[in-house]
Amino acid sequence: MVEAFAHRAMRNADASRVEMHLVSQRRQLVSVPVAGVQLTSERGEAIWRESSYKYRKEDVVAIVARAGFAMVEQWTEGTFALTLAAAV
């Protein structure tokens, strides 16, 4: 049940990311039938469900270069950047 979990977001500055967790509000059995998974979640136990990486604009250029791409254009607004890259 969705109401049996709370959302928790934490910033991990060392890893340049925001981590999203679901925190169990009580002891419960969690079942995911399509995956054939059942687990018991204790009160306060967290499930790490997502990471949202945050990079400085100049770091994005270096990351795409290491992956074999070249930056074509980069649009920015405040702390948000959208980067277009092409294979080299």
PDB file of N, CA, C and O in Angstrom:
ATOM      1  N   MET A   1       0.839  -1.182   0.000  1.00  0.00           N
ATOM      2  CA  MET A   1       0.000   0.000   0.000  1.00  0.00           C
ATOM      3  C   MET A   1       0.883   1.243   0.000  1.00  0.00           C
ATOM      4  O   MET A   1       1.841   1.336   0.768  1.00  0.00           O
ATOM      5  N   VAL A   2       0.561   2.173  -0.845  1.00  0.00           N
ATOM      6  CA  VAL A   2       1.354   3.383  -0.997  1.00  0.00           C
ATOM      7  C   VAL A   2       1.435   4.161   0.313  1.00  0.00           C
ATOM      8  O   VAL A   2       2.497   4.682   0.656  1.00  0.00           O
ATOM      9  N   GLU A   3       0.332   4.244   1.046  1.00  0.00           N
ATOM     10  CA  GLU A   3       0.325   5.028   2.285  1.00  0.00           C
ATOM     11  C   GLU A   3       1.181   4.415   3.389  1.00  0.00           C
ATOM     12  O   GLU A   3       1.409   5.056   4.416  1.00  0.00           O
ATOM     13  N   ALA A   4       1.656   3.193   3.198  1.00  0.00           N
ATOM     14  CA  ALA A   4       2.521   2.549   4.188  1.00  0.00           C
ATOM     15  C   ALA A   4       3.985   2.941   4.011  1.00  0.00           C
ATOM     16  O   ALA A   4       4.848   2.461   4.747  1.00  0.00           O
ATOM     17  N   PHE A   5       4.273   3.812   3.036  1.00  0.00           N
ATOM     18  CA  PHE A   5       5.631   4.279   2.788  1.00  0.00           C
ATOM     19  C   PHE A   5       5.671   5.800   2.803  1.00  0.00           C
ATOM     20  O   PHE A   5       4.695   6.465   2.457  1.00  0.00           O
ATOM     21  N   ALA A   6       6.800   6.332   3.203  1.00  0.00           N
ATOM     22  CA  ALA A   6       7.051   7.774   3.121  1.00  0.00           C
ATOM     23  C   ALA A   6       8.190   7.996   2.135  1.00  0.00           C
ATOM     24  O   ALA A   6       9.064   7.144   1.975  1.00  0.00           O
ATOM     25  N   HIS A   7       8.168   9.141   1.484  1.00  0.00           N
ATOM     26  CA  HIS A   7       9.229   9.506   0.533  1.00  0.00           C
ATOM     27  C   HIS A   7      10.325  10.251   1.291  1.00  0.00           C
ATOM     28  O   HIS A   7      10.033  11.117   2.116  1.00  0.00           O
ATOM     29  N   ARG A   8      11.584   9.917   1.014  1.00  0.00           N
ATOM     30  CA  ARG A   8      12.716  10.648   1.603  1.00  0.00           C
ATOM     31  C   ARG A   8      13.726  10.910   0.497  1.00  0.00           C
ATOM     32  O   ARG A   8      14.159   9.986  -0.192  1.00  0.00           O
ATOM     33  N   ALA A   9      14.096  12.166   0.332  1.00  0.00           N
ATOM     34  CA  ALA A   9      15.130  12.553  -0.628  1.00  0.00           C
ATOM     35  C   ALA A   9      16.323  13.082   0.156  1.00  0.00           C
ATOM     36  O   ALA A   9      16.177  13.870   1.090  1.00  0.00           O
ATOM     37  N   MET A  10      17.513  12.629  -0.248  1.00  0.00           N
ATOM     38  CA  MET A  10      18.739  13.053   0.430  1.00  0.00           C
ATOM     39  C   MET A  10      19.765  13.453  -0.618  1.00  0.00           C
ATOM     40  O   MET A  10      19.901  12.799  -1.652  1.00  0.00           O
ATOM     41  N   ARG A  11      20.483  14.530  -0.341  1.00  0.00           N
ATOM     42  CA  ARG A  11      21.544  14.967  -1.244  1.00  0.00           C
ATOM     43  C   ARG A  11      22.843  14.288  -0.832  1.00  0.00           C
ATOM     44  O   ARG A  11      23.238  14.336   0.333  1.00  0.00           O
ATOM     45  N   ASN A  12      23.498  13.661  -1.789  1.00  0.00           N
ATOM     46  CA  ASN A  12      24.802  13.036  -1.575  1.00  0.00           C
ATOM     47  C   ASN A  12      25.802  13.867  -2.374  1.00  0.00           C
ATOM     48  O   ASN A  12      26.034  13.606  -3.555  1.00  0.00           O
ATOM     49  N   ALA A  13      26.390  14.866  -1.727  1.00  0.00           N
ATOM     50  CA  ALA A  13      27.287  15.804  -2.412  1.00  0.00           C
ATOM     51  C   ALA A  13      28.521  15.094  -2.955  1.00  0.00           C
ATOM     52  O   ALA A  13      28.996  15.442  -4.036  1.00  0.00           O
ATOM     53  N   ASP A  14      29.049  14.116  -2.240  1.00  0.00           N
ATOM     54  CA  ASP A  14      30.255  13.405  -2.692  1.00  0.00           C
ATOM     55  C   ASP A  14      30.027  12.687  -4.016  1.00  0.00           C
ATOM     56  O   ASP A  14      30.944  12.583  -4.830  1.00  0.00           O
ATOM     57  N   ALA A  15      28.811  12.192  -4.237  1.00  0.00           N
ATOM     58  CA  ALA A  15      28.491  11.457  -5.462  1.00  0.00           C
ATOM     59  C   ALA A  15      27.762  12.330  -6.485  1.00  0.00           C
ATOM     60  O   ALA A  15      27.383  11.841  -7.548  1.00  0.00           O
ATOM     61  N   SER A  16      27.564  13.600  -6.183  1.00  0.00           N
ATOM     62  CA  SER A  16      26.856  14.541  -7.076  1.00  0.00           C
ATOM     63  C   SER A  16      25.472  14.037  -7.451  1.00  0.00           C
ATOM     64  O   SER A  16      25.095  14.053  -8.623  1.00  0.00           O
ATOM     65  N   ARG A  17      24.720  13.592  -6.460  1.00  0.00           N
ATOM     66  CA  ARG A  17      23.395  13.072  -6.779  1.00  0.00           C
ATOM     67  C   ARG A  17      22.411  13.340  -5.636  1.00  0.00           C
ATOM     68  O   ARG A  17      22.792  13.609  -4.497  1.00  0.00           O
ATOM     69  N   VAL A  18      21.136  13.253  -5.998  1.00  0.00           N
ATOM     70  CA  VAL A  18      20.058  13.239  -5.024  1.00  0.00           C
ATOM     71  C   VAL A  18      19.514  11.817  -5.028  1.00  0.00           C
ATOM     72  O   VAL A  18      19.216  11.262  -6.086  1.00  0.00           O
ATOM     73  N   GLU A  19      19.385  11.234  -3.850  1.00  0.00           N
ATOM     74  CA  GLU A  19      18.909   9.855  -3.723  1.00  0.00           C
ATOM     75  C   GLU A  19      17.483   9.865  -3.174  1.00  0.00           C
ATOM     76  O   GLU A  19      17.200  10.532  -2.179  1.00  0.00           O
ATOM     77  N   MET A  20      16.592   9.128  -3.824  1.00  0.00           N
ATOM     78  CA  MET A  20      15.211   9.023  -3.377  1.00  0.00           C
ATOM     79  C   MET A  20      14.992   7.641  -2.769  1.00  0.00           C
ATOM     80  O   MET A  20      15.382   6.618  -3.332  1.00  0.00           O
ATOM     81  N   HIS A  21      14.362   7.649  -1.615  1.00  0.00           N
ATOM     82  CA  HIS A  21      14.109   6.412  -0.880  1.00  0.00           C
ATOM     83  C   HIS A  21      12.631   6.325  -0.512  1.00  0.00           C
ATOM     84  O   HIS A  21      11.968   7.344  -0.317  1.00  0.00           O
ATOM     85  N   LEU A  22      12.130   5.109  -0.422  1.00  0.00           N
ATOM     86  CA  LEU A  22      10.837   4.839   0.187  1.00  0.00           C
ATOM     87  C   LEU A  22      11.130   4.290   1.571  1.00  0.00           C
ATOM     88  O   LEU A  22      11.930   3.366   1.716  1.00  0.00           O
ATOM     89  N   VAL A  23      10.492   4.847   2.587  1.00  0.00           N
ATOM     90  CA  VAL A  23      10.732   4.419   3.963  1.00  0.00           C
ATOM     91  C   VAL A  23       9.461   3.770   4.498  1.00  0.00           C
ATOM     92  O   VAL A  23       8.391   4.378   4.517  1.00  0.00           O
ATOM     93  N   SER A  24       9.604   2.534   4.928  1.00  0.00           N
ATOM     94  CA  SER A  24       8.465   1.790   5.440  1.00  0.00           C
ATOM     95  C   SER A  24       7.983   2.421   6.744  1.00  0.00           C
ATOM     96  O   SER A  24       8.778   2.674   7.649  1.00  0.00           O
ATOM     97  N   GLN A  25       6.681   2.673   6.835  1.00  0.00           N
ATOM     98  CA  GLN A  25       6.102   3.282   8.027  1.00  0.00           C
ATOM     99  C   GLN A  25       5.675   2.244   9.064  1.00  0.00           C
ATOM    100  O   GLN A  25       5.276   2.592  10.176  1.00  0.00           O
ATOM    101  N   ARG A  26       5.763   0.973   8.690  1.00  0.00           N
ATOM    102  CA  ARG A  26       5.422  -0.123   9.598  1.00  0.00           C
ATOM    103  C   ARG A  26       6.042  -1.404   9.058  1.00  0.00           C
ATOM    104  O   ARG A  26       6.503  -1.440   7.917  1.00  0.00           O
ATOM    105  N   ARG A  27       6.055  -2.441   9.861  1.00  0.00           N
ATOM    106  CA  ARG A  27       6.502  -3.750   9.386  1.00  0.00           C
ATOM    107  C   ARG A  27       5.444  -4.253   8.409  1.00  0.00           C
ATOM    108  O   ARG A  27       4.247  -4.217   8.697  1.00  0.00           O
ATOM    109  N   GLN A  28       5.901  -4.720   7.255  1.00  0.00           N
ATOM    110  CA  GLN A  28       4.942  -5.145   6.248  1.00  0.00           C
ATOM    111  C   GLN A  28       5.564  -6.130   5.268  1.00  0.00           C
ATOM    112  O   GLN A  28       6.782  -6.176   5.100  1.00  0.00           O
ATOM    113  N   LEU A  29       4.715  -6.906   4.634  1.00  0.00           N
ATOM    114  CA  LEU A  29       5.132  -7.813   3.578  1.00  0.00           C
ATOM    115  C   LEU A  29       4.917  -7.095   2.256  1.00  0.00           C
ATOM    116  O   LEU A  29       3.813  -6.639   1.959  1.00  0.00           O
ATOM    117  N   VAL A  30       5.979  -6.998   1.465  1.00  0.00           N
ATOM    118  CA  VAL A  30       5.908  -6.341   0.160  1.00  0.00           C
ATOM    119  C   VAL A  30       5.987  -7.430  -0.904  1.00  0.00           C
ATOM    120  O   VAL A  30       6.887  -8.270  -0.879  1.00  0.00           O
ATOM    121  N   SER A  31       5.046  -7.409  -1.830  1.00  0.00           N
ATOM    122  CA  SER A  31       4.978  -8.431  -2.861  1.00  0.00           C
ATOM    123  C   SER A  31       4.982  -7.763  -4.233  1.00  0.00           C
ATOM    124  O   SER A  31       4.236  -6.814  -4.478  1.00  0.00           O
ATOM    125  N   VAL A  32       5.834  -8.272  -5.124  1.00  0.00           N
ATOM    126  CA  VAL A  32       5.881  -7.826  -6.519  1.00  0.00           C
ATOM    127  C   VAL A  32       5.672  -9.082  -7.363  1.00  0.00           C
ATOM    128  O   VAL A  32       6.641  -9.703  -7.801  1.00  0.00           O
ATOM    129  N   PRO A  33       4.429  -9.454  -7.592  1.00  0.00           N
ATOM    130  CA  PRO A  33       4.132 -10.722  -8.256  1.00  0.00           C
ATOM    131  C   PRO A  33       4.780 -10.881  -9.628  1.00  0.00           C
ATOM    132  O   PRO A  33       5.265 -11.962  -9.960  1.00  0.00           O
ATOM    133  N   VAL A  34       4.792  -9.828 -10.417  1.00  0.00           N
ATOM    134  CA  VAL A  34       5.337  -9.939 -11.769  1.00  0.00           C
ATOM    135  C   VAL A  34       6.832 -10.271 -11.747  1.00  0.00           C
ATOM    136  O   VAL A  34       7.354 -10.847 -12.701  1.00  0.00           O
ATOM    137  N   ALA A  35       7.515  -9.913 -10.667  1.00  0.00           N
ATOM    138  CA  ALA A  35       8.942 -10.223 -10.540  1.00  0.00           C
ATOM    139  C   ALA A  35       9.183 -11.458  -9.676  1.00  0.00           C
ATOM    140  O   ALA A  35      10.319 -11.908  -9.526  1.00  0.00           O
ATOM    141  N   GLY A  36       8.106 -12.001  -9.108  1.00  0.00           N
ATOM    142  CA  GLY A  36       8.254 -13.169  -8.239  1.00  0.00           C
ATOM    143  C   GLY A  36       8.999 -12.851  -6.962  1.00  0.00           C
ATOM    144  O   GLY A  36       9.737 -13.688  -6.441  1.00  0.00           O
ATOM    145  N   VAL A  37       8.807 -11.632  -6.450  1.00  0.00           N
ATOM    146  CA  VAL A  37       9.547 -11.185  -5.272  1.00  0.00           C
ATOM    147  C   VAL A  37       8.591 -10.911  -4.114  1.00  0.00           C
ATOM    148  O   VAL A  37       7.536 -10.300  -4.287  1.00  0.00           O
ATOM    149  N   GLN A  38       8.983 -11.373  -2.941  1.00  0.00           N
ATOM    150  CA  GLN A  38       8.309 -11.029  -1.693  1.00  0.00           C
ATOM    151  C   GLN A  38       9.389 -10.716  -0.678  1.00  0.00           C
ATOM    152  O   GLN A  38      10.391 -11.424  -0.583  1.00  0.00           O
ATOM    153  N   LEU A  39       9.178  -9.643   0.085  1.00  0.00           N
ATOM    154  CA  LEU A  39      10.138  -9.314   1.133  1.00  0.00           C
ATOM    155  C   LEU A  39       9.412  -8.671   2.288  1.00  0.00           C
ATOM    156  O   LEU A  39       8.343  -8.081   2.127  1.00  0.00           O
ATOM    157  N   THR A  40      10.006  -8.794   3.449  1.00  0.00           N
ATOM    158  CA  THR A  40       9.476  -8.148   4.628  1.00  0.00           C
ATOM    159  C   THR A  40      10.248  -6.867   4.848  1.00  0.00           C
ATOM    160  O   THR A  40      11.479  -6.859   4.871  1.00  0.00           O
ATOM    161  N   SER A  41       9.514  -5.792   5.008  1.00  0.00           N
ATOM    162  CA  SER A  41      10.121  -4.487   5.243  1.00  0.00           C
ATOM    163  C   SER A  41       9.806  -4.076   6.675  1.00  0.00           C
ATOM    164  O   SER A  41       8.643  -4.054   7.077  1.00  0.00           O
ATOM    165  N   GLU A  42      10.836  -3.751   7.439  1.00  0.00           N
ATOM    166  CA  GLU A  42      10.642  -3.339   8.822  1.00  0.00           C
ATOM    167  C   GLU A  42      10.335  -1.844   8.891  1.00  0.00           C
ATOM    168  O   GLU A  42      10.660  -1.098   7.967  1.00  0.00           O
ATOM    169  N   ARG A  43       9.716  -1.412   9.974  1.00  0.00           N
ATOM    170  CA  ARG A  43       9.433   0.015  10.189  1.00  0.00           C
ATOM    171  C   ARG A  43      10.755   0.788  10.152  1.00  0.00           C
ATOM    172  O   ARG A  43      11.711   0.432  10.841  1.00  0.00           O
ATOM    173  N   GLY A  44      10.797   1.846   9.344  1.00  0.00           N
ATOM    174  CA  GLY A  44      11.991   2.677   9.233  1.00  0.00           C
ATOM    175  C   GLY A  44      12.986   2.192   8.190  1.00  0.00           C
ATOM    176  O   GLY A  44      13.946   2.895   7.875  1.00  0.00           O
ATOM    177  N   GLU A  45      12.767   0.998   7.650  1.00  0.00           N
ATOM    178  CA  GLU A  45      13.678   0.467   6.631  1.00  0.00           C
ATOM    179  C   GLU A  45      13.434   1.183   5.304  1.00  0.00           C
ATOM    180  O   GLU A  45      12.293   1.419   4.907  1.00  0.00           O
ATOM    181  N   ALA A  46      14.529   1.521   4.634  1.00  0.00           N
ATOM    182  CA  ALA A  46      14.432   2.282   3.398  1.00  0.00           C
ATOM    183  C   ALA A  46      14.748   1.419   2.187  1.00  0.00           C
ATOM    184  O   ALA A  46      15.594   0.526   2.241  1.00  0.00           O
ATOM    185  N   ILE A  47      14.051   1.703   1.094  1.00  0.00           N
ATOM    186  CA  ILE A  47      14.321   1.101  -0.202  1.00  0.00           C
ATOM    187  C   ILE A  47      14.831   2.218  -1.100  1.00  0.00           C
ATOM    188  O   ILE A  47      14.114   3.178  -1.381  1.00  0.00           O
ATOM    189  N   TRP A  48      16.071   2.084  -1.547  1.00  0.00           N
ATOM    190  CA  TRP A  48      16.670   3.093  -2.427  1.00  0.00           C
ATOM    191  C   TRP A  48      16.086   2.873  -3.805  1.00  0.00           C
ATOM    192  O   TRP A  48      16.334   1.837  -4.422  1.00  0.00           O
ATOM    193  N   ARG A  49      15.308   3.838  -4.306  1.00  0.00           N
ATOM    194  CA  ARG A  49      14.565   3.610  -5.534  1.00  0.00           C
ATOM    195  C   ARG A  49      15.031   4.435  -6.720  1.00  0.00           C
ATOM    196  O   ARG A  49      14.693   4.115  -7.860  1.00  0.00           O
ATOM    197  N   GLU A  50      15.796   5.485  -6.480  1.00  0.00           N
ATOM    198  CA  GLU A  50      16.193   6.325  -7.600  1.00  0.00           C
ATOM    199  C   GLU A  50      17.382   7.200  -7.219  1.00  0.00           C
ATOM    200  O   GLU A  50      17.523   7.613  -6.069  1.00  0.00           O
ATOM    201  N   SER A  51      18.226   7.472  -8.198  1.00  0.00           N
ATOM    202  CA  SER A  51      19.315   8.435  -8.050  1.00  0.00           C
ATOM    203  C   SER A  51      19.202   9.440  -9.183  1.00  0.00           C
ATOM    204  O   SER A  51      19.051   9.071 -10.348  1.00  0.00           O
ATOM    205  N   SER A  52      19.276  10.696  -8.831  1.00  0.00           N
ATOM    206  CA  SER A  52      19.239  11.761  -9.823  1.00  0.00           C
ATOM    207  C   SER A  52      20.577  12.488  -9.738  1.00  0.00           C
ATOM    208  O   SER A  52      20.835  13.236  -8.795  1.00  0.00           O
ATOM    209  N   TYR A  53      21.414  12.257 -10.734  1.00  0.00           N
ATOM    210  CA  TYR A  53      22.758  12.827 -10.714  1.00  0.00           C
ATOM    211  C   TYR A  53      22.740  14.287 -11.112  1.00  0.00           C
ATOM    212  O   TYR A  53      22.019  14.689 -12.025  1.00  0.00           O
ATOM    213  N   LYS A  54      23.541  15.074 -10.419  1.00  0.00           N
ATOM    214  CA  LYS A  54      23.631  16.514 -10.651  1.00  0.00           C
ATOM    215  C   LYS A  54      25.084  16.839 -10.993  1.00  0.00           C
ATOM    216  O   LYS A  54      25.984  16.604 -10.186  1.00  0.00           O
ATOM    217  N   TYR A  55      25.308  17.375 -12.177  1.00  0.00           N
ATOM    218  CA  TYR A  55      26.657  17.687 -12.623  1.00  0.00           C
ATOM    219  C   TYR A  55      26.779  19.168 -12.940  1.00  0.00           C
ATOM    220  O   TYR A  55      25.812  19.815 -13.342  1.00  0.00           O
ATOM    221  N   ARG A  56      27.961  19.686 -12.757  1.00  0.00           N
ATOM    222  CA  ARG A  56      28.240  21.041 -13.210  1.00  0.00           C
ATOM    223  C   ARG A  56      28.289  21.009 -14.731  1.00  0.00           C
ATOM    224  O   ARG A  56      28.630  19.991 -15.333  1.00  0.00           O
ATOM    225  N   LYS A  57      27.946  22.129 -15.339  1.00  0.00           N
ATOM    226  CA  LYS A  57      27.872  22.190 -16.805  1.00  0.00           C
ATOM    227  C   LYS A  57      29.170  21.731 -17.462  1.00  0.00           C
ATOM    228  O   LYS A  57      29.136  20.995 -18.448  1.00  0.00           O
ATOM    229  N   GLU A  58      30.303  22.155 -16.931  1.00  0.00           N
ATOM    230  CA  GLU A  58      31.588  21.774 -17.527  1.00  0.00           C
ATOM    231  C   GLU A  58      31.900  20.288 -17.347  1.00  0.00           C
ATOM    232  O   GLU A  58      32.623  19.702 -18.152  1.00  0.00           O
ATOM    233  N   ASP A  59      31.354  19.681 -16.292  1.00  0.00           N
ATOM    234  CA  ASP A  59      31.560  18.244 -16.086  1.00  0.00           C
ATOM    235  C   ASP A  59      30.831  17.422 -17.144  1.00  0.00           C
ATOM    236  O   ASP A  59      31.301  16.356 -17.542  1.00  0.00           O
ATOM    237  N   VAL A  60      29.680  17.922 -17.596  1.00  0.00           N
ATOM    238  CA  VAL A  60      28.918  17.217 -18.627  1.00  0.00           C
ATOM    239  C   VAL A  60      29.747  17.103 -19.905  1.00  0.00           C
ATOM    240  O   VAL A  60      29.743  16.059 -20.556  1.00  0.00           O
ATOM    241  N   VAL A  61      30.450  18.164 -20.262  1.00  0.00           N
ATOM    242  CA  VAL A  61      31.292  18.147 -21.460  1.00  0.00           C
ATOM    243  C   VAL A  61      32.353  17.065 -21.343  1.00  0.00           C
ATOM    244  O   VAL A  61      32.591  16.326 -22.299  1.00  0.00           O
ATOM    245  N   ALA A  62      32.995  16.961 -20.180  1.00  0.00           N
ATOM    246  CA  ALA A  62      34.029  15.947 -19.967  1.00  0.00           C
ATOM    247  C   ALA A  62      33.440  14.535 -20.002  1.00  0.00           C
ATOM    248  O   ALA A  62      34.059  13.621 -20.546  1.00  0.00           O
ATOM    249  N   ILE A  63      32.263  14.356 -19.431  1.00  0.00           N
ATOM    250  CA  ILE A  63      31.621  13.032 -19.403  1.00  0.00           C
ATOM    251  C   ILE A  63      31.277  12.567 -20.818  1.00  0.00           C
ATOM    252  O   ILE A  63      31.547  11.420 -21.176  1.00  0.00           O
ATOM    253  N   VAL A  64      30.683  13.450 -21.622  1.00  0.00           N
ATOM    254  CA  VAL A  64      30.324  13.022 -22.978  1.00  0.00           C
ATOM    255  C   VAL A  64      31.575  12.778 -23.826  1.00  0.00           C
ATOM    256  O   VAL A  64      31.559  11.912 -24.700  1.00  0.00           O
ATOM    257  N   ALA A  65      32.650  13.520 -23.586  1.00  0.00           N
ATOM    258  CA  ALA A  65      33.900  13.297 -24.326  1.00  0.00           C
ATOM    259  C   ALA A  65      34.485  11.926 -23.996  1.00  0.00           C
ATOM    260  O   ALA A  65      34.955  11.221 -24.889  1.00  0.00           O
ATOM    261  N   ARG A  66      34.458  11.546 -22.720  1.00  0.00           N
ATOM    262  CA  ARG A  66      34.975  10.224 -22.326  1.00  0.00           C
ATOM    263  C   ARG A  66      34.148   9.100 -22.946  1.00  0.00           C
ATOM    264  O   ARG A  66      34.651   7.993 -23.141  1.00  0.00           O
ATOM    265  N   ALA A  67      32.881   9.380 -23.257  1.00  0.00           N
ATOM    266  CA  ALA A  67      32.001   8.374 -23.850  1.00  0.00           C
ATOM    267  C   ALA A  67      32.083   8.360 -25.370  1.00  0.00           C
ATOM    268  O   ALA A  67      31.359   7.607 -26.021  1.00  0.00           O
ATOM    269  N   GLY A  68      32.962   9.190 -25.947  1.00  0.00           N
ATOM    270  CA  GLY A  68      33.129   9.186 -27.394  1.00  0.00           C
ATOM    271  C   GLY A  68      32.221  10.148 -28.131  1.00  0.00           C
ATOM    272  O   GLY A  68      31.959   9.975 -29.322  1.00  0.00           O
ATOM    273  N   PHE A  69      31.742  11.158 -27.431  1.00  0.00           N
ATOM    274  CA  PHE A  69      30.875  12.156 -28.037  1.00  0.00           C
ATOM    275  C   PHE A  69      31.524  13.534 -27.937  1.00  0.00           C
ATOM    276  O   PHE A  69      32.452  13.741 -27.154  1.00  0.00           O
ATOM    277  N   ALA A  70      31.033  14.450 -28.724  1.00  0.00           N
ATOM    278  CA  ALA A  70      31.488  15.837 -28.658  1.00  0.00           C
ATOM    279  C   ALA A  70      30.270  16.715 -28.409  1.00  0.00           C
ATOM    280  O   ALA A  70      29.194  16.467 -28.951  1.00  0.00           O
ATOM    281  N   MET A  71      30.446  17.735 -27.592  1.00  0.00           N
ATOM    282  CA  MET A  71      29.357  18.644 -27.324  1.00  0.00           C
ATOM    283  C   MET A  71      29.091  19.498 -28.563  1.00  0.00           C
ATOM    284  O   MET A  71      30.010  20.091 -29.128  1.00  0.00           O
ATOM    285  N   VAL A  72      27.837  19.553 -28.974  1.00  0.00           N
ATOM    286  CA  VAL A  72      27.434  20.372 -30.108  1.00  0.00           C
ATOM    287  C   VAL A  72      26.924  21.715 -29.602  1.00  0.00           C
ATOM    288  O   VAL A  72      27.303  22.769 -30.112  1.00  0.00           O
ATOM    289  N   GLU A  73      26.064  21.661 -28.596  1.00  0.00           N
ATOM    290  CA  GLU A  73      25.466  22.875 -28.037  1.00  0.00           C
ATOM    291  C   GLU A  73      25.058  22.602 -26.600  1.00  0.00           C
ATOM    292  O   GLU A  73      24.753  21.465 -26.237  1.00  0.00           O
ATOM    293  N   GLN A  74      25.053  23.636 -25.795  1.00  0.00           N
ATOM    294  CA  GLN A  74      24.603  23.490 -24.416  1.00  0.00           C
ATOM    295  C   GLN A  74      23.757  24.712 -24.067  1.00  0.00           C
ATOM    296  O   GLN A  74      24.221  25.849 -24.157  1.00  0.00           O
ATOM    297  N   TRP A  75      22.508  24.462 -23.667  1.00  0.00           N
ATOM    298  CA  TRP A  75      21.601  25.524 -23.270  1.00  0.00           C
ATOM    299  C   TRP A  75      21.472  25.493 -21.759  1.00  0.00           C
ATOM    300  O   TRP A  75      21.330  24.423 -21.167  1.00  0.00           O
ATOM    301  N   THR A  76      21.520  26.655 -21.132  1.00  0.00           N
ATOM    302  CA  THR A  76      21.447  26.716 -19.678  1.00  0.00           C
ATOM    303  C   THR A  76      20.418  27.750 -19.226  1.00  0.00           C
ATOM    304  O   THR A  76      20.161  28.757 -19.886  1.00  0.00           O
ATOM    305  N   GLU A  77      19.855  27.448 -18.082  1.00  0.00           N
ATOM    306  CA  GLU A  77      18.962  28.397 -17.402  1.00  0.00           C
ATOM    307  C   GLU A  77      19.138  28.150 -15.912  1.00  0.00           C
ATOM    308  O   GLU A  77      18.722  27.117 -15.388  1.00  0.00           O
ATOM    309  N   GLY A  78      19.755  29.101 -15.242  1.00  0.00           N
ATOM    310  CA  GLY A  78      20.044  28.908 -13.820  1.00  0.00           C
ATOM    311  C   GLY A  78      20.991  27.737 -13.635  1.00  0.00           C
ATOM    312  O   GLY A  78      22.076  27.709 -14.217  1.00  0.00           O
ATOM    313  N   THR A  79      20.581  26.774 -12.827  1.00  0.00           N
ATOM    314  CA  THR A  79      21.424  25.587 -12.602  1.00  0.00           C
ATOM    315  C   THR A  79      21.076  24.438 -13.531  1.00  0.00           C
ATOM    316  O   THR A  79      21.691  23.374 -13.452  1.00  0.00           O
ATOM    317  N   PHE A  80      20.092  24.634 -14.418  1.00  0.00           N
ATOM    318  CA  PHE A  80      19.673  23.583 -15.346  1.00  0.00           C
ATOM    319  C   PHE A  80      20.436  23.725 -16.657  1.00  0.00           C
ATOM    320  O   PHE A  80      20.603  24.828 -17.178  1.00  0.00           O
ATOM    321  N   ALA A  81      20.897  22.590 -17.181  1.00  0.00           N
ATOM    322  CA  ALA A  81      21.579  22.607 -18.477  1.00  0.00           C
ATOM    323  C   ALA A  81      21.057  21.453 -19.325  1.00  0.00           C
ATOM    324  O   ALA A  81      20.827  20.352 -18.824  1.00  0.00           O
ATOM    325  N   LEU A  82      20.877  21.715 -20.592  1.00  0.00           N
ATOM    326  CA  LEU A  82      20.496  20.709 -21.564  1.00  0.00           C
ATOM    327  C   LEU A  82      21.616  20.661 -22.593  1.00  0.00           C
ATOM    328  O   LEU A  82      21.956  21.685 -23.186  1.00  0.00           O
ATOM    329  N   THR A  83      22.191  19.486 -22.809  1.00  0.00           N
ATOM    330  CA  THR A  83      23.352  19.366 -23.669  1.00  0.00           C
ATOM    331  C   THR A  83      23.042  18.461 -24.862  1.00  0.00           C
ATOM    332  O   THR A  83      22.518  17.358 -24.705  1.00  0.00           O
ATOM    333  N   LEU A  84      23.376  18.950 -26.048  1.00  0.00           N
ATOM    334  CA  LEU A  84      23.269  18.165 -27.272  1.00  0.00           C
ATOM    335  C   LEU A  84      24.670  17.693 -27.625  1.00  0.00           C
ATOM    336  O   LEU A  84      25.591  18.500 -27.748  1.00  0.00           O
ATOM    337  N   ALA A  85      24.828  16.390 -27.788  1.00  0.00           N
ATOM    338  CA  ALA A  85      26.135  15.813 -28.118  1.00  0.00           C
ATOM    339  C   ALA A  85      26.002  14.939 -29.354  1.00  0.00           C
ATOM    340  O   ALA A  85      24.928  14.408 -29.636  1.00  0.00           O
ATOM    341  N   ALA A  86      27.090  14.795 -30.085  1.00  0.00           N
ATOM    342  CA  ALA A  86      27.122  13.959 -31.296  1.00  0.00           C
ATOM    343  C   ALA A  86      28.296  13.005 -31.218  1.00  0.00           C
ATOM    344  O   ALA A  86      29.346  13.336 -30.667  1.00  0.00           O
ATOM    345  N   ALA A  87      28.110  11.809 -31.778  1.00  0.00           N
ATOM    346  CA  ALA A  87      29.207  10.837 -31.827  1.00  0.00           C
ATOM    347  C   ALA A  87      30.334  11.365 -32.695  1.00  0.00           C
ATOM    348  O   ALA A  87      30.103  11.989 -33.731  1.00  0.00           O
ATOM    349  N   VAL A  88      31.565  11.101 -32.253  1.00  0.00           N
ATOM    350  CA  VAL A  88      32.725  11.523 -33.051  1.00  0.00           C
ATOM    351  C   VAL A  88      33.381  10.327 -33.710  1.00  0.00           C
ATOM    352  O   VAL A  88      34.373  10.481 -34.422  1.00  0.00           O
TER     353      VAL A  88
END
